Amino acid sequence: MKDYHFEYTECDSSGSRWRVAIPNSAVDCSGLPDPVRGKECTFSCASGEYLEMKNQVCSKCGEGTYSLGSGIKFDEWDELPAGFSNIATFMDTVVGPSDSRPDGCNNSSWIPRGNYIESNRDDCTVSLIYAVHLKKSGYVFFEYQYVDNNIFFEFFIQNDQCQEMDTTADKWVKLTDNGEWGSHSVMLKSGTNILYWRTTGILMGSKAVKPVLVKNITIEGVAYTSECFPCKPGTFSDKPGSFVCQVCPRNTYSEKGAKECIKCDEDSQFSEEGSSECTERPPCTTKDYFQIHTPCDEEGKTQIMYKWIEPKICREDLTDAIRLPPSGEKKDCPPCNPGFYNNGSSSCHPCPPGTFSDGTKECRPCPAGTEPALGFEYKWWNVLPGNMKTSCFNVGNSKCDGMNGWEVAGDHIQSGAGGSDNDYLILNLHIPGFKPPTSVTGAMGTELGRITFVFETLCSADCVLYFMVDINRKSTNVVESWGGTKEKQAYTHIIFKNATFTFTWAFQRTNQGQDNRRFVNDLVKIYSVTATNAVDGVASSCRACALGSEQSGSSCVPCPPGHYIEKETNQCKECPPDTYLSIHQVYGKEACVPCGPGSRSTQDHSVCYSDCFFYHEKENQSLRYDFSTLSSVGSLMNGPSFTSKGTKYFHFFNISLCGHEGKKMALCTNNITDFTVKEMVAGSDDYTNLVGAFVCQSTIIPSESKGFRAALSSQSIILADTFLGVTVETTLQNINIKEDMFPVSPSQIPDVHFFYKSSTTTTSCVNGRSTAVKMRCNPTKPGAGVISVPSKCPAGTCDGCTFYFLWESAEACPLCTEHDFHEIEGACKRGFQETLYVWNEPKWCIKGISLPEKKLSTCETVDFWLKVGAGVGAFTAVLLVALTCYFWKKNQKLEYKYSKLVMTTNSKECELPAADSCAIMEGEDNEEEVVYSNKQSLLRKLKSLATKEKEDHFESVQLKSSRAPNI
């Protein structure tokens, strides 16, 4: 081994450089060759050549090696190639490849897997880094597999000052389909380029993520390569000057730098394509063969055939090996699928247009007044339907290329053996479009069709069944997945768009990398697949249709949107107000389904929605609400929450409460930096990661949590796409708002509840998700108010299926009425009085009627009444004094006369009284009792007092006499 090697210096201003000798590491030597002028700076070698530094000439690579000339390639990942490094980031801490990583990230790194390198599976952020110095502009190219949106995968480039290059503006790598490799390339500028492949897993609960796989990293733009690369094991190069190595065929192998491949012993050994060694053939078992059903013959019989799984790797001649069971057993063929018929041949044929069949009888034309109910219903699996295909794919190798992934088995179709346990076994169903029945014109946003399948899984490992949907051949997205053993069940996916659809079922027995068939008995069975309203479908039955007024026979005409078919006349008739037309039943008035409370239907009777106005009768008081101010999308970011390893994330909700003619205005996006965008058009083909709904949710990863430049949005899901109704009650259509979810309202104003649901079902929410929004009057929170979730359910839901929101705002108060204010009367001033009107406190209403203007009315002043009162008081006082004096004076006179009378009687008994005595007048009766005569009334006395009469008035009083009766 030489003690030194040659390198070139950097080019100087004159375009020159020098070749210098550099001692190898850990070598101390002298007598190095003197520097010599090197090749010109723009010099490079062609593909298949390398620069021989000693002579500074380009030479061809020898056999067993290859060269890209001015590029380098990394296709061997048994270990991390020289120049690559891993850096793990957890939260805000960055650590190098040493053992000083924080707890939870010690084992987080990119892992070499032979043909590819695999990212970490946890929620740590790990970067795969490679630095390269380019003498001229070039590019970087790599292949990757990225199927799980629970991982953020980004590729970007920095310069030697750790600044991101302009070429990495779109650094987010696109998702790939399950089992498919994508490619990504970026232009590189001359100078130092630091390449970053960075992944961040977002683990919610215990859900594991599928790692990102990267292979075949190629970098073009280096000035030269001073050596050729040896062919990796399993490949060879048999000619000088090769720029690529060839793969060894099956049952051969090669070691590193091989010039040719070596054959295995065919009797006892085998190898896959591109193998580095031969493997001993094991004895055959039941896992090495499978059965198929032949097409039906003219007798209506099918044969059961047994075949070895190819390539056959087992041996039958060993003592404990089994033999292939005999083939040829005949069984009755299953009937044709609905919509197909058997015309006496060995296969089933679709019914002609306008006819129908249940699969057991001949096709018959639909009766007058009906039309075929087009679609597909596959429930018998003797042969694979014409619009379905099956395949096998493995992300790490090509073992199952060309194999069938699924096998028909009479009453079901099941997953096949595959090449190894981690293969993806793929089944595709292609449908060119969906449209409603002829007699129904589909309104925008309504259901056009649905696909339903019945399945079960039997697994002993970590198997997963994926159901994916591709629209217009643009991108395939996973709609739902099921892990582990699942009992027989049905799943339905609803179609809202008339487009070309490809539905895919992908089954993987295990996610762990292995090359054997330990879990070949783990399988999935699909018993039936039904697609309604398919464009090129067949009919198993007929449905009633609308007839034109001037047409006869069975000619059907399409009904306008929102019209049902009247049973008596088979004519189109519009649904009543505030009802919507059911897509599944258009015959009869019962096809018009009433909208929920507090809601109305759109003009085309396609959906129900709230127009933001609500009326409620309470204790003989009418409450009217106007929520139109809150009709714009309301947002809520609650949290933070943390994953099991401490990664911070938030739940971001968008709520489209009401209005907009039922249009779903709440939008949520994936993998974008501006997650608050609300004005994008939902359903646009340009936004494949956009979901539109009444209520939707995204998971937000803040920039400070993972060192990103901006927050990231992912896992956007629809919580509500159907409006149910609005009411003050807490229960509506099996949606119950638990009163202990939120604090009790401090006012007597009832809360108003908006109810929604999602039409999509999941494994955990078999009836779909539902959402309840409680609107609460709160005058202290003006404008858009505040949206919150229950404290006991910080994610907005406690079971993952029912979501609760409390929206407090002054705009949620009822409209003001005359019961919400009272009047206050002011003082009378200068003959006028003011009446003012003020709101009741606290004020629990908004808008509505306005306060009346103040009222001004005439009145008597206080001075006038004071004078009248003083006059009356003075007169009363004088009158009382006069009466007192009068009666006192009269009493004195009576006492005087009585005394005089007594004195006279005592002096002379025989003498008669004086003339002014009280003698009895002639003709009067003599009585012993006192008698009052000539008594005046009080009024007359007052009159005489006022006129000052001087006449004497006396009263006659008869006193009891002590004299003898004869006097």
Secondary structure, 3 states (H helix, E strand, C coil): CCCEEEEECCCCCCCCCEEEEEECCCCCCCCCCCCEECCCCCCCCCCCEEEECCCCEEEECCCCEECCCCEEEECCECCCCCCEEEEEEECCEEECCCCCCCCCCCCCCCEECECCEECCCCCCEEEEEEEEEECCCEEEEEEEECCCCCEEEEEEEECCCCCECHHHCCCECCCCCCCCCEEEEEEECCEEEEEEEEEEECCCCCCCCCCCEEEEEEEECCCCCCCCEECCCCEECCCCCCCCCEECCCCEECCCCCCCCEECCCCCEECCCCECCCEECCECCHHHEEEEECCCCCCCEEEEEEEECCCCCCECCCCCCCCCCCCCEEEECCCCCCCEECCCCCCCEECCCCEECCCCCCCEECCCCEEEEEEEEECCECCCCCCEEEEEECCCCCCCCCCCCEEECECCEEECCCCCCCCEEEEEEEECCECCCCCECCCCCCCCEEEEEEEEEECCCCCEEEEEEEECCCCEEEEEEEECCEEEEEEEEEECCCCCEEEEEEEECCCCCCCCCCCCCCEEEEEEEEEECECCCEEEEEEECCECCCCCCCCECCECCCEEECCCCCCEEECCCCEEECCCCCECHHHEEECCCCCEECCCCCCEECCCEEEEEECCEEEEEECHHHCCCEEEEEEEEECCCCCEEEEEEEECCCCHHHCCCEEEECCCCCCCCCCCCCCCCCCCCEEEECEEEEEEECHHHHCCCCCEEEEEEEEECEEEEEECCCEECCEECCHHHCCCCCCCCCCEEEEEECCCCCCCCCCCCEEEEEEEECCCCCCCCEEECCCCCCCCECCCCEEEEEEEEHHHCEECCHHHEEEEEEEEECCEEEEEEEECCCCCCECCCCCCCCEEEECCCHHHHHHHHHHHHHHHHHHHHHHHHHHHHHHHHHHHHHHHHHHHHHHCCCCCCCCCCCCCCCCCCCCCCCCCCCCCCHHHHHHHHHHCCCCCCCCCCCCCCCCCCCC
